[in-house]
């Protein structure tokens, strides 16, 4: 296999266990792990930059964040991309009339991150106070408000050293995963115990009446089928009645469903695939359905070991 792993531009050579693992997730930092045999010519430190490529295609770029060695002088090394900076840092922001894209640029600029392609998210967030919050959470709140108000989902990730924001529709890869051809094994899960709601209850403080206005949207059929799962939230008093009703309807549409997840183990791996991509999965007789659907990669693990490159993919979608 035509793999190259460099640290600070220098090839690092033989691995202790001939194994590299690259993990990306749709929400969170990308990570790579590798074990090295300690030798005199091998020298690297926390903060040094690593680059992994396959056939000239970049797969991961990040910094050394952790080293651990044992008596056999094997150095277990962890690398993270710059999304980790968003996870680790906290700040206070008060902003108004900004899109999620503008929030990403604001935070990226303030914290010296390398910015790449930042898609226009369109929706202007009227007003937000984020008091001593993790930077990543501030951005995810802005992205969540965007999807609730527009239906457009965006993915934030580190694209080989550049902080990138893309509409998930632009991350589709023309690749078919089929149980007849490339798939080793799979695990299929259906779930209503996590993040499924069939009743939305939103309340707004009414300064004129000194009471709370209550807005409810529900699906009686699914309440009878599953039992009652209620999401209860408070909204800003600056929202109109029409806006709150629309918000409750959109939340019900997004959350009133069975959550289906598919974990795939595929033998033939593609170095270009990462979390956030969409792939076509074709698996007949998959429990309660026959699957032929575009699914989003929630988590992607590339495992390079013993001369083979395979992937493990956690998939999600409306299927």
DOGU-497867 format. One record per residue: x, y, z of N, C-alpha, C, O in turn; residue number from 1. Coordinates in steps of 0.001 Angstrom, whole numbers. Each point is the difference from the previous one (the first is absolute). Layout:
// DOGU-497867
- n.xx n.yy n.zz ca.xx ca.yy ca.zz c.xx c.yy c.zz o.xx o.yy o.zz num
- X Y Z X Y Z X Y Z X Y Z NUM $
...
This chain:
// DOGU-497867
- n.xx n.yy n.zz ca.xx ca.yy ca.zz c.xx c.yy c.zz o.xx o.yy o.zz num
- 845 -1196 0 -845 1196 0 878 1243 0 1038 47 660 1 $
- -1470 945 -1405 788 1217 -175 -371 1035 1055 -628 1016 -297 2 $
- 1038 -1301 1560 -268 921 1094 1270 762 356 1113 -513 -116 3 $
- -1316 1759 557 1115 807 482 -441 737 1253 -1028 677 -2 4 $
- 1809 -808 1080 -262 714 1243 1227 823 340 1081 -543 228 5 $
- -1255 1860 -194 1105 902 329 -346 812 1243 -1167 277 275 6 $
- 2201 97 465 -134 926 1122 998 1123 -239 1202 -231 -130 7 $
- -1719 1440 76 810 1177 -350 727 -204 -1333 1137 437 -173 8 $
- -1812 -1108 -764 541 -185 -1341 967 -1155 -156 482 -245 -1106 9 $
- -180 -479 2186 942 -1122 -60 -741 -1321 124 -852 -163 873 10 $
- 1181 -784 -1756 -600 -1328 53 371 -665 1324 1164 16 401 11 $
- -2156 -602 279 277 -552 1326 380 -1477 -46 531 -521 981 12 $
- -787 -165 -2091 518 -1356 -139 -850 -1063 665 -1227 93 24 13 $
- 1902 -1119 525 -652 -1235 445 -876 244 1221 405 654 961 14 $
- -1620 -1199 -1026 -892 26 1149 218 -1243 842 438 -1035 -503 15 $
- -744 1142 1780 207 -1123 905 -956 -1141 -298 381 -1166 107 16 $
- -1614 1478 -479 -994 -1045 -212 -619 90 -1390 -1056 -580 -250 17 $
- 1711 1304 -653 -492 116 -1372 -1494 363 -5 -797 -607 -715 18 $
- 440 1605 1523 -1416 350 95 -174 1495 216 620 590 885 19 $
- -1471 10 -1706 -385 1404 147 -1520 44 1 -652 -704 -772 20 $
- 105 1519 1626 -1453 151 71 -340 1489 -104 488 811 787 21 $
- -1324 -462 -1761 -463 1371 -186 -1502 35 243 -757 -721 -650 22 $
- 329 1561 1585 -1410 64 373 -522 1421 -186 595 959 492 23 $
- -1707 -836 -1204 -692 1282 -101 -1449 -195 408 -545 -1095 -144 24 $
- -84 2147 651 -1395 -33 378 -670 1276 -486 645 1041 -124 25 $
- -1956 -1130 -154 -685 1160 -563 14 1177 978 16 1157 -419 26 $
- -22 -1449 1701 131 1048 1010 1171 -355 910 -104 -921 810 27 $
- 1200 1631 -934 1146 -248 858 1304 0 -770 19 104 -1227 28 $
- 1079 -222 1974 1335 80 -586 389 -1300 -686 -394 -1084 431 29 $
- 1172 1201 -1504 589 -1157 -645 1230 -452 770 694 815 607 30 $
- -423 -2135 -634 1101 -553 799 707 -1096 -787 -622 -740 -763 31 $
- 1925 653 962 795 -1090 -549 848 -590 1108 522 732 841 32 $
- -377 -2063 -831 887 -666 949 968 -898 -763 -350 -595 -1020 33 $
- 1570 510 1533 1027 -853 -599 1022 -351 1077 266 804 894 34 $
- 302 -1994 -979 1027 -437 936 1345 -91 -712 117 -613 -1061 35 $
- 905 1239 1670 1331 37 -603 1009 -737 867 -91 2 1227 36 $
- 1053 -633 -1890 1156 -540 717 989 1129 258 416 694 -928 37 $
- -45 -515 2185 954 1051 331 1382 -354 -546 511 -1096 229 38 $
- 77 2034 -948 1345 -183 -521 684 1355 -59 -657 1038 83 39 $
- 1962 -1047 -224 789 1225 162 -395 1089 -990 16 1183 337 40 $
- -375 -1582 -1565 -315 1012 -1013 -1437 509 95 -376 926 -719 41 $
- -436 -1525 1605 -1398 413 141 -112 1069 1092 293 -260 1167 42 $
- -711 1436 -1551 -137 1091 967 -1183 875 -389 -2 614 -1067 43 $
- -997 -560 1930 -1118 910 -204 -596 341 1360 206 -715 981 44 $
- -947 1820 -940 -489 528 1267 -1459 443 -134 -536 127 -1100 45 $
- -77 100 2249 -1367 509 9 -71 1305 -792 838 887 158 46 $
- -1850 -793 -1005 -161 1187 -830 559 -135 -1397 -330 801 -874 47 $
- 1181 -1811 638 536 -211 -1349 -1125 -441 -938 -974 -624 422 48 $
- 1132 962 -1699 -1046 -235 -993 242 -1292 -764 1101 -246 -493 49 $
- -2148 -582 398 59 -1267 -728 -914 58 -1219 -1035 666 13 50 $
- 1435 -1373 -1063 -804 -107 -1213 14 -1449 -473 1063 -590 -191 51 $
- -2260 20 4 -145 -1349 -523 -624 78 -1387 -1025 655 -190 52 $
- 1649 -1328 -782 -549 -57 -1351 -34 -1447 -479 754 -848 477 53 $
- -1649 584 -1433 -44 -1294 -675 -69 262 -1498 -943 625 -485 54 $
- 1931 -1096 -234 36 238 -1439 -31 1470 -347 -549 390 -1030 55 $
- 1138 426 1886 20 1439 -226 -1244 725 468 -51 1229 -56 56 $
- -968 -1968 521 -1236 614 498 138 247 1494 190 -954 754 57 $
- -281 2217 -291 105 272 1437 -1171 -619 758 -1154 146 -404 58 $
- 1453 -837 1499 -1036 -613 825 -162 692 1340 -1101 44 549 59 $
- 2202 503 -13 -77 630 1320 1169 958 169 1124 -288 -410 60 $
- -1411 1432 1024 1039 930 405 -342 522 1392 -1111 473 240 61 $
- 2071 -564 671 -252 452 1360 1287 77 791 1091 -221 -524 62 $
- -1243 539 1789 1156 167 882 115 -1158 985 -995 -624 368 63 $
- 2229 350 49 241 -964 1073 -601 565 1284 363 1095 429 64 $
- -1285 -1842 184 -637 473 1232 299 -883 1203 -186 423 1141 65 $
- 650 -1654 -1386 241 -892 1136 992 -1075 -402 -77 -555 -1096 66 $
- 1023 263 2008 946 -1100 -206 46 -849 1273 5 515 1118 67 $
- 27 -1828 -1328 107 -912 1132 917 -1144 -403 -199 -623 -1043 68 $
- 1214 343 1878 936 -1065 -331 53 -1027 1111 -300 293 1158 69 $
- 693 -1521 -1538 101 -1082 969 1436 -508 78 901 555 -629 70 $
- -702 -1603 1400 1354 -527 215 619 -496 -1300 1220 46 -160 71 $
- -2036 -515 -762 495 -472 -1300 333 1145 -940 351 -227 -1158 72 $
- -457 1452 1646 322 1209 -777 -893 148 -1236 447 425 -1065 73 $
- -1710 -786 1237 -1018 288 -1006 -697 1303 382 -507 138 1113 74 $
- 485 798 -2028 -594 1315 261 -1398 41 -625 -149 101 -1218 75 $
- -856 -179 2066 -1389 113 -453 -322 1497 -140 34 744 981 76 $
- -338 -324 -2184 -114 1430 -303 -1396 340 -505 -576 -718 -819 77 $
- 44 1828 1326 -1311 493 -417 158 1366 -648 767 841 469 78 $
- -1497 -636 -1543 0 1267 -728 -1447 497 -105 -922 -806 -128 79 $
- 721 2114 182 -1321 590 -198 78 1116 -1033 1032 654 -150 80 $
- -2140 -446 -558 -59 1153 -904 -433 1235 786 -222 -78 1208 81 $
- 99 1229 -1899 -193 1254 728 -1418 183 544 -259 983 694 82 $
- -664 -1902 -988 -1298 48 676 196 -136 1508 -823 482 777 83 $
- 1917 -1142 -357 287 -126 1424 127 1368 655 -376 159 1161 84 $
- 902 838 -1883 100 1346 556 -1374 578 308 -161 750 963 85 $
- -825 -1097 -1774 -1366 461 252 -616 -725 1192 -818 565 726 86 $
- 1216 -1820 -531 -518 -782 1117 593 465 1317 -712 89 1001 87 $
- 2009 210 -986 706 290 1246 -163 1436 483 78 246 1203 88 $
- -302 703 -2099 -55 1409 387 -1422 449 299 -951 -427 -654 89 $
- 820 1295 1651 -1286 575 375 93 1522 -85 1064 585 200 90 $
- -2193 34 -497 -29 1452 -114 -1438 488 178 -949 -783 -29 91 $
- 816 2090 212 -1314 641 84 -213 852 -1245 838 829 -353 92 $
- -1974 -1048 -305 -356 788 -1189 -1435 503 133 -895 -733 421 93 $
- 698 1982 -783 -1337 568 -163 -55 509 -1436 782 866 -391 94 $
- -1712 -1411 -390 -56 428 -1392 -1445 102 -463 -902 -584 601 95 $
- 697 1324 -1663 -1339 134 -573 101 94 -1517 980 499 -555 96 $
- -2040 -1002 -98 -118 27 -1458 1243 -573 -703 532 592 -939 97 $
- -94 -1752 1420 1115 -692 -636 -456 -1374 -483 -814 -660 647 98 $
- 1342 246 -1774 -228 -1370 -447 973 -927 717 983 451 588 99 $
- -1266 -1755 -641 928 -972 581 1364 87 -672 1029 -167 655 100 $
- -1018 429 -1965 1269 154 -713 799 1171 558 1216 -94 166 101 $
- -1899 1191 122 678 1172 570 499 -284 1409 1035 524 411 102 $
- -1764 -1351 328 458 -399 1341 1281 -827 -113 935 194 777 103 $
- -890 -1115 -1743 1213 -815 -210 1184 902 -340 1085 -155 562 104 $
- -1293 1090 -1475 1099 906 -382 434 858 1178 1195 228 188 105 $
- -2144 250 605 316 828 1158 857 -767 995 1032 498 449 106 $
- -1453 -1696 -107 729 -801 982 1341 -455 -562 1015 50 694 107 $
- -1008 -496 -1955 1246 -429 -619 1030 1110 -36 1181 -230 262 108 $
- -1630 1441 -589 914 1143 -23 506 360 1377 1185 283 177 109 $
- -2079 -292 807 400 368 1373 1014 -976 585 838 393 811 110 $
- -905 -1667 -1215 862 -1013 602 1087 -500 -944 626 -1028 257 111 $
- -404 1753 -1347 1132 -282 -876 -62 -1325 -717 1042 -608 -246 112 $
- -2229 133 -101 -132 -1259 -714 97 228 -1502 -343 1070 -503 113 $
- 817 -2092 -204 89 87 -1459 -1376 -250 -603 -577 -1070 190 114 $
- 56 2043 -907 -1328 -106 -588 94 -423 -1456 842 490 -752 115 $
- -1720 -1407 367 -106 -426 -1386 -1297 495 -601 -372 1158 186 116 $
- -320 -2028 -909 -1261 360 -638 -1117 20 1036 -262 -1006 660 117 $
- -392 2153 -520 -1102 169 943 -1265 305 -798 -127 1079 -580 118 $
- -805 -2025 553 -1222 171 -785 -904 1051 629 -4 186 1217 119 $
- -758 493 -2057 -979 975 479 -1189 -754 583 -672 -748 -711 120 $
- 407 941 2011 -1088 -723 661 -1335 739 -89 -1045 -573 308 121 $
- 1072 1833 -724 -1229 704 -328 -752 605 1167 -202 1214 34 122 $
- -216 -2025 919 -874 463 1078 744 902 981 1061 -363 509 123 $
- -1636 1557 -245 567 941 964 -588 -279 1384 -1213 78 194 124 $
- 2069 -398 750 -433 -239 1380 -233 1349 658 931 800 91 125 $
- -2153 -520 373 -316 1355 494 893 455 1149 522 1114 -24 126 $
- -340 -1975 1036 758 423 1178 380 -1229 816 -817 -894 220 127 $
- 2069 866 224 456 -1098 850 960 515 1052 833 867 -262 128 $
- -967 -1421 1466 977 204 1064 582 -1362 332 -721 -897 437 129 $
- 2014 738 -641 706 -1245 311 1009 318 1095 1049 586 -268 130 $
- -1363 -970 1493 786 394 1166 935 -1129 426 -436 -1019 537 131 $
- 1725 1220 -786 1057 -952 368 -361 -1396 -506 -138 -941 782 132 $
- -9 825 -2082 -343 -1272 -629 1162 -500 -855 818 786 -477 133 $
- -758 -2102 292 989 -565 -920 -264 544 -1404 -1148 108 -429 134 $
- 2216 230 -271 -156 573 -1338 -798 -914 -911 -828 470 -780 135 $
- 1071 -1779 870 -705 -935 -861 -1484 19 285 -804 -134 -923 136 $
- 412 300 2194 -1415 33 347 -658 1276 -506 -1156 -22 -422 137 $
- 1884 1133 462 -534 1256 -539 -310 -157 -1486 -1039 454 -479 138 $
- 1947 -1099 -238 -204 -206 -1433 -1143 -981 -249 -830 227 -879 139 $
- 783 -1314 1647 -1057 -995 -214 -1383 576 300 -973 -352 -667 140 $
- 878 1234 1665 -1282 660 265 -427 807 -1224 -1159 -49 -412 141 $
- 2102 790 -164 -311 795 -1196 -418 -895 -1163 -917 343 -746 142 $
- 1579 -1486 587 -358 -929 -1079 -1347 -669 266 -772 -229 -931 143 $
- 485 -88 2207 -1297 -589 341 -1134 985 -276 -1045 -385 -525 144 $
- 1250 1656 879 -1019 1012 -285 -211 146 -1501 -1113 257 -458 145 $
- 2183 -422 -295 -99 84 -1462 -830 -1130 -568 -868 233 -842 146 $
- 1120 -1472 1294 -746 -1137 -553 -1461 62 426 -881 -388 -767 147 $
- 608 873 1982 -1381 113 466 -771 1025 -818 -1177 -198 -303 148 $
- 1834 1282 -50 -683 1097 -691 28 -101 -1517 -787 661 -678 149 $
- 1684 -1482 134 101 -97 -1461 -113 -1422 -529 -316 -203 -1173 150 $
- 571 -785 2027 40 -1379 -462 1320 -386 -624 162 -1135 -448 151 $
- 801 2071 407 1310 -266 -616 1018 -408 1066 237 729 963 152 $
- 357 -1902 -1155 973 -525 944 1404 250 -527 296 -280 -1161 153 $
- 570 811 2025 1387 295 -365 945 -807 875 -304 -310 1152 154 $
- 1455 -24 -1719 1008 -800 697 1262 832 165 524 549 -970 155 $
- -39 -458 2202 1253 680 310 1084 -1048 199 -171 -929 789 156 $
- 1284 1073 -1500 1085 -969 151 1326 632 -409 39 1078 -593 157 $
- 1033 -1769 919 1336 424 -386 376 -741 -1277 158 -1220 5 158 $
- -17 1962 -1091 348 -591 -1293 1507 122 -212 479 937 -640 159 $
- 260 -1904 1190 1472 -63 -142 617 1354 373 780 577 -758 160 $
- -1153 -88 1952 623 1206 536 -785 1278 -210 453 1068 413 161 $
- -1621 -1143 -1046 -818 1192 -238 -1399 -216 566 -691 -948 -372 162 $
- 282 1832 1270 -1338 -76 580 -1023 259 -1095 29 1045 -652 163 $
- -936 -2001 451 -887 5 -1158 -1443 -173 449 -285 -746 936 164 $
- -630 1448 -1617 -1427 -131 268 -701 -235 -1332 108 810 -921 165 $
- -843 -1948 828 -679 -340 -1251 -1443 -404 260 -325 -584 1033 166 $
- -537 909 -2000 -1342 -567 1 132 -1503 -223 737 -442 -882 167 $
- -1450 -333 1678 156 -1454 -86 -388 -531 -1378 447 -1075 -398 168 $
- -1280 1827 -335 -369 -417 -1355 1206 16 -937 22 -720 -998 169 $
- 979 1540 1317 1189 108 -849 1089 -991 388 1104 48 -543 170 $
- -1406 -956 1488 998 -969 457 -347 -1426 -439 559 -967 516 171 $
- -1483 847 -1472 -378 -1321 -501 1121 -576 -870 564 700 -841 172 $
- -249 -1983 1052 1007 -704 -790 -683 -1090 -809 -805 -767 530 173 $
- 1128 702 -1802 -620 -971 -888 622 -1379 213 800 -479 -804 174 $
- -1196 -138 1913 547 -1311 357 -1132 -858 550 -810 472 798 175 $
- 753 -1710 -1216 -1021 -939 452 634 -1029 925 1011 -617 -336 176 $
- -1617 441 1506 413 -1049 920 -1060 -1093 -65 -1158 229 350 177 $
- 1555 -1405 -794 -945 -1080 -244 385 -1236 789 1178 -334 121 178 $
- -2180 -338 410 263 -1233 749 510 -1112 -902 596 -964 481 179 $
- -824 1087 -1780 434 -1033 -939 1449 166 -453 590 -932 -547 180 $
- -10 2128 775 1308 266 -586 1073 335 1043 958 -755 166 181 $
- -1113 1870 528 1103 502 816 -192 -183 1496 953 162 762 182 $
- -2147 -490 -328 -308 47 1427 417 -1285 717 -357 -1103 -415 183 $
- 1124 1270 1506 395 -1145 815 -1125 -369 965 -413 -1157 75 184 $
- -78 2156 663 -1006 -249 1030 -712 1317 298 480 1076 -357 185 $
- -1618 -1178 1007 -708 1214 409 -756 -240 1297 -231 -1137 412 186 $
- -151 2260 228 -824 -19 1215 -1083 1055 -171 308 1179 -172 187 $
- -1563 -1585 218 -1131 884 -274 -795 211 1286 -375 -968 663 188 $
- 112 2238 -304 -692 345 1239 -1163 932 -282 145 973 -739 189 $
- -1298 -1267 1326 -1122 935 12 -226 432 1443 138 -803 923 190 $
- -489 2090 -731 12 535 1357 -991 1157 128 11 922 -815 191 $
- -871 -973 1842 -833 1160 348 319 491 1405 -704 859 531 192 $
- 1756 -1395 73 329 356 1387 895 1220 94 195 540 1089 193 $
- 357 -94 -2219 950 1105 13 -390 1033 -1045 -56 -302 -1192 194 $
- -212 1520 1644 -240 1138 -902 -1188 -216 -936 -8 512 -1120 195 $
- -982 -1260 1568 -1269 -135 -725 -1101 631 846 -144 -320 1180 196 $
- -635 1221 -1789 -1082 693 702 -1238 44 -884 82 313 -1187 197 $
- -1251 -636 1791 -1254 79 -745 -921 1109 500 -1135 124 -459 198 $
- 1625 679 1399 -723 1182 460 1005 1116 260 978 -188 723 199 $
- -1226 1334 -1311 849 1175 183 -801 1052 766 -1081 399 -431 200 $
- 1612 42 1556 -654 1016 828 953 1180 172 1011 -104 694 201 $
- -1341 1217 -1328 808 1217 98 -761 1046 801 -1209 164 -168 202 $
- 1925 544 1044 -628 1046 818 733 1323 -211 1203 38 -256 203 $
- -1975 1048 372 543 1349 -164 -516 866 1135 -1202 39 260 204 $
- 2114 660 420 -415 935 1048 -715 1186 -636 525 635 -915 205 $
- -1722 -344 1404 -795 1115 -512 26 1128 1024 -612 -102 1063 206 $
- 1314 1161 -1384 159 1113 935 -1318 744 220 -215 585 1061 207 $
- -656 -609 -2055 -1267 732 117 -969 -687 955 -707 670 752 208 $
- 669 -1999 -774 -946 -734 851 652 -554 1266 -686 -502 890 209 $
- 2028 596 -814 757 -563 1125 -235 -1517 113 81 -576 1085 210 $
- -369 -43 -2217 -182 -1447 -48 847 -572 -1130 657 726 -746 211 $
- -693 -2027 647 733 -669 -1077 -975 -468 -1076 -1020 -624 292 212 $
- 1356 941 -1541 -746 -518 -1132 544 -1385 -344 1212 -209 -9 213 $
- -2100 -723 -270 389 -1387 -260 -406 -379 -1422 -1120 272 -433 214 $
- 2053 -908 -285 -235 -434 -1383 356 -1483 -98 1094 -410 386 215 $
- -2018 -383 -902 180 -1450 -29 -252 -544 -1400 -984 352 -651 216 $
- 1887 -1215 201 -180 -799 -1206 260 -1449 392 963 -283 713 217 $
- -1813 -645 -1172 179 -1396 398 -503 -944 -1083 -745 390 -899 218 $
- 1173 -1641 1013 -432 -1067 -891 -701 -1048 864 655 -828 634 219 $
- -1983 868 -611 -764 -897 870 208 -1457 -360 4 -868 873 220 $
- 170 597 -2177 196 -1375 -428 1264 -602 600 -16 -1120 511 221 $
- 1125 1886 -578 1253 -519 562 -4 32 1523 710 -783 630 222 $
- -1491 1666 -29 -131 -21 1461 -677 -1293 430 410 -621 981 223 $
- -1450 208 -1715 -674 -1263 313 910 -1199 -253 -73 -1010 699 224 $
- 932 1139 -1711 861 -1126 -386 1193 -149 942 336 -1115 401 225 $
- 305 2224 -46 1253 -56 762 -142 427 1460 882 -288 809 226 $
- -1970 967 -458 -55 723 1251 392 1450 -242 442 351 -1094 227 $
- -600 479 2094 250 1436 -151 1470 334 220 572 -326 1041 228 $
- 39 983 -2036 1344 559 124 -104 1493 -302 -157 397 -1155 229 $
- 244 424 2197 -216 1436 -148 1302 787 81 808 -191 910 230 $
- -626 1076 -1880 1086 979 46 -592 1314 462 -890 548 -650 231 $
- 1386 -33 1781 -533 1221 613 1107 1048 28 1024 -195 654 232 $
- -1227 1312 -1363 1024 1039 -76 -623 1388 114 -1172 208 -311 233 $
- 1988 723 763 -390 1406 59 613 741 -1177 1169 -201 -328 234 $
- -1969 1068 -313 495 779 -1127 29 1472 379 -591 414 997 235 $
- 1289 363 -1808 138 1425 278 -1320 735 -117 -834 -336 -841 236 $
- 641 1360 1702 -1249 753 -38 -77 950 -1193 -1004 683 -197 237 $
- 2092 -648 -606 -16 832 -1209 -617 -719 -1195 -234 624 -1035 238 $
- -36 -1933 1157 -591 -754 -1097 -1509 219 -45 -654 90 1038 239 $
- 113 -7 -2244 -1442 142 -164 -675 -1358 153 659 -1039 -7 240 $
- -1982 1062 147 -752 -1240 127 176 -873 -1231 150 -1217 115 241 $
- -167 1829 -1292 175 -753 -1237 1375 -650 -64 126 -1143 -441 242 $
- 906 1862 876 1349 -553 -13 133 -1176 958 665 -985 -320 243 $
- -1285 1076 1484 97 -1084 985 -736 -1240 -490 494 -1118 148 244 $
- -1669 1310 -728 -746 -1142 -546 802 -681 -1101 78 -1228 -54 245 $
- 520 2037 -827 819 -554 -1074 1200 -753 561 358 -1065 -504 246 $
- 263 1613 1544 1150 -648 624 -404 -1340 610 718 -987 -154 247 $
- -1847 941 838 -477 -1240 609 -290 -1047 -1066 299 -1178 190 248 $
- -875 1596 -1301 -299 -936 -1089 1278 -572 -597 76 -1195 -287 249 $
- 934 2053 99 1260 -485 -560 697 -967 958 560 -1009 -428 250 $
- -597 1321 1723 607 -900 981 -698 -1360 4 656 -1038 91 251 $
- -1976 1047 -190 -722 -1262 -22 365 -813 -1237 180 -1216 75 252 $
- -72 1894 -1211 380 -690 -1230 1377 -648 129 208 -1117 -474 253 $
- 734 1816 1114 1366 -505 134 120 -1128 1024 804 -915 -180 254 $
- -1601 973 1256 235 -864 1152 -1015 -1123 165 235 -926 775 255 $
- -1344 986 -1478 -1059 -997 149 226 -1159 -974 -715 -152 -991 256 $
- 1716 -647 1297 350 -1096 -906 827 -1064 727 632 266 1023 257 $
- -658 -1453 -1573 902 -1057 470 1406 336 -466 214 297 -1175 258 $
- 739 -342 2086 1395 234 -359 610 -1313 -487 22 -992 730 259 $
- 465 995 -1948 612 -1187 -576 1485 257 -215 395 1024 -559 260 $
- 409 -1960 1007 1446 121 -200 548 -1309 -553 -455 -1094 334 261 $
- 1439 1257 -1181 607 -1146 -668 1510 102 141 604 981 -433 262 $
- 2 -1990 1034 1465 -59 126 518 -1004 -1022 -387 -1168 3 263 $
- 1274 1649 -879 509 -815 -1096 1488 -269 175 758 883 403 264 $
- -352 -2095 -708 1418 -343 -78 276 -381 -1443 -469 -1029 -485 265 $
- 1233 1867 -191 227 -200 -1426 1469 -326 -264 894 639 556 266 $
- -654 -1618 -1391 1376 -424 -265 727 982 -919 1142 368 277 267 $
- -1787 64 -1367 646 874 -962 -239 1453 389 -1108 516 -148 268 $
- 2145 136 643 -148 1334 567 372 1081 -1008 801 -220 -910 269 $
- -1399 1384 1094 256 1164 -842 613 1084 882 -658 455 935 270 $
- 1889 -26 -1195 655 980 885 -692 1354 28 239 793 910 271 $
- -1097 -513 -1896 -655 1303 -58 -1228 86 891 -525 1095 205 272 $
- 46 -2228 339 -1236 14 787 277 409 1436 948 -473 626 273 $
- -1787 1357 -117 92 475 1367 -1426 202 528 -967 -74 -758 274 $
- 851 329 2065 -1302 308 579 -569 1258 -657 717 965 -264 275 $
- -2025 -1006 9 -667 1101 -685 -323 -307 -1444 -909 600 -573 276 $
- 1648 -1538 -33 -318 -427 -1368 -1306 -798 -19 -404 -579 1008 277 $
- -241 561 -2163 -1161 -859 -218 356 -1068 -1028 644 285 -1010 278 $
- -1072 -1525 1281 290 -1133 -884 -1292 -763 -266 -928 37 808 279 $
- 872 -716 -1921 -1129 -863 -318 227 -1380 615 993 -664 -298 280 $
- -1916 242 1154 72 -1327 613 -1110 -870 -566 -1163 402 -12 281 $
- 1519 -1592 -457 -964 -933 -580 106 -1339 726 903 -796 -257 282 $
- -1853 567 1176 -19 -1237 777 -1435 -515 35 -820 554 732 283 $
- 493 -1576 -1484 -1364 -534 23 -287 -744 1299 904 -519 655 284 $
- -2190 481 -298 -455 -753 1175 751 397 1266 486 -850 746 285 $
- -404 2139 -524 680 521 1187 -1019 119 1134 -544 1079 236 286 $
- 286 -2176 460 -957 39 1091 -1397 336 -490 -636 -812 -671 287 $
- 149 2016 1006 -1359 398 -353 -87 696 -1349 -1097 367 -423 288 $
- 2211 -174 -263 -1 693 -1291 1010 -647 -945 881 -749 421 289 $
- -1032 1060 -1711 1060 -271 -978 618 1345 -351 -683 902 -486 290 $
- 1964 -778 735 651 1310 -59 606 265 -1370 780 -803 -513 291 $
- -1148 1938 -72 654 552 -1182 -144 1504 136 -936 602 -527 292 $
- 1885 -2 1248 -204 1380 430 1339 703 184 1016 -623 309 293 $
- -1045 1954 -510 1162 819 331 32 207 1508 -982 451 590 294 $
- 2106 -777 31 159 153 1444 1203 879 303 962 52 -766 295 $
- -1036 640 1901 1075 882 437 968 -763 897 -426 -751 878 296 $
- 1706 938 -1093 1025 -600 855 115 838 1273 503 1123 -37 297 $
- -968 -1669 1160 108 694 1285 1397 -158 596 533 922 617 298 $
- 41 -2091 -809 1346 -281 519 710 -899 -997 -587 -942 -532 299 $
- 1862 1242 284 784 -776 -958 1333 -374 625 729 856 500 300 $
- -421 -2145 -535 1294 -492 463 734 -661 -1162 -491 -962 -592 301 $
- 1660 1482 274 887 -647 -960 1039 -793 800 688 556 856 302 $
- -581 -1846 -1140 976 -849 684 979 -529 -1035 -380 -696 -941 303 $
- 1639 1039 1132 1059 -440 -905 876 -978 784 695 392 937 304 $
- -733 -1651 -1323 689 -1013 799 318 -1221 -853 -819 -440 -807 305 $
- 2035 -107 999 414 -1248 -654 -225 22 -1509 -478 -967 -592 306 $
- 835 2095 -7 -90 109 -1442 -1398 209 -538 -200 -38 -1214 307 $
- -790 262 2097 -1368 217 -439 -522 1342 516 435 508 1033 308 $
- -1375 39 -1786 -676 1230 381 -1495 -258 -35 -556 -284 -1061 309 $
- -104 379 2214 -1440 -189 42 -650 1149 767 676 770 682 310 $
- -1989 -672 -804 -753 1064 661 -1084 -597 883 -528 -1078 -270 311 $
- 212 1811 1333 -1195 -252 801 -820 1290 -34 518 1069 323 312 $
- -1780 -1160 -706 -831 1181 -185 -1265 -105 850 -714 -1000 -61 313 $
- 444 2034 851 -1288 128 688 -861 923 -848 343 1164 -205 314 $
- -1473 -1690 -292 -844 710 -946 -1335 377 655 -502 -699 880 315 $
- -57 1832 -1342 -1306 434 493 -727 686 -1147 612 454 -966 316 $
- -1944 -390 1097 -784 667 -1023 -1463 -325 136 -396 -751 891 317 $
- -415 1312 -1773 -1441 -244 6 -295 -1236 -843 -358 107 -1173 318 $
- 512 -1282 1783 -246 -1233 -753 -773 -991 855 -305 -1102 -456 319 $
